[in-house]
Amino acid sequence: MTIFNLGSIAFDELGQFNGNFKDLIEGSYSGRLSLSFLVENSVESFGGCAGNMAYGLGLLRCPATLCGLLGTDGEGYKEVLKSWGMEVQFLTLDPDHRTARAVITSDREGAQIAHFTPGAMNSGHSFKLPPAAQEGDLFLVGPENPARVLQAVEQAKAKGLRVLLDPGQILHVFKPEELLTLVQGSEVLLVNEFEWDLLQKKTGLNVERLLEILPVLVITKGENGATLYSVEGNTDVPAFPAELKDSTGAGDAFRAGFLAGLKKGYSFAQAAEAGVVLGSACVESAF
């Protein structure tokens, strides 16, 4: 069984705000929001959802085939991904755009403010499923170019891959009928609580109706762990105790643990347990 992964690959700039965003917003909001705050310990790192998952999978000695987009400055990142044990021959290097970039600032409670520049992800490259993909392989389809996400799920479904859908930060871009198409082509839907609320509003689906379309829904809940819903019943997976240092990438770490667990033959509940352990390890790692 091979793991394939489509998702954002980006350079991150991570910063720490030694306060709480909610205090600034509550104190300054009067119809027009204008914020300014001092960021400490800003560092640059390799990131993006697929990049973060690749790091976690590398720690678990669980290789994956990456299918994303890099830009003119991405050759070095490609070599790093390779050093983590990832298969990189199906990464596309666009000659006309830079690699995507994210600026992410976290506060003391783990809340974040971020902005993302897509770069090569908006270059217009169509998605093509790697020829090596076989029926029964795992394919995590994460946030990337929306058109490519739709193409990826369609192609993977046609070839019999087990699709794990992780729409993440681009969920709001899809039309309701597009979200239904993505869900219908998937075996597992992975979302956090905010994303689940948004998906329900856009599609009208609740848990019961969703499980008539796909077998498994996983909702991650930060320090409260995760809940797994399936036709066989619901399972609450408690968080592994951790000291919060930085929450960046914790959701991607969960997904890496979940993927690795499924590849090793774990049940969905056991894979979710592996996910919360790796997610907890991530938040304890300061940048």
Disulfide bonds with the S-S distance in Angstrom:
none
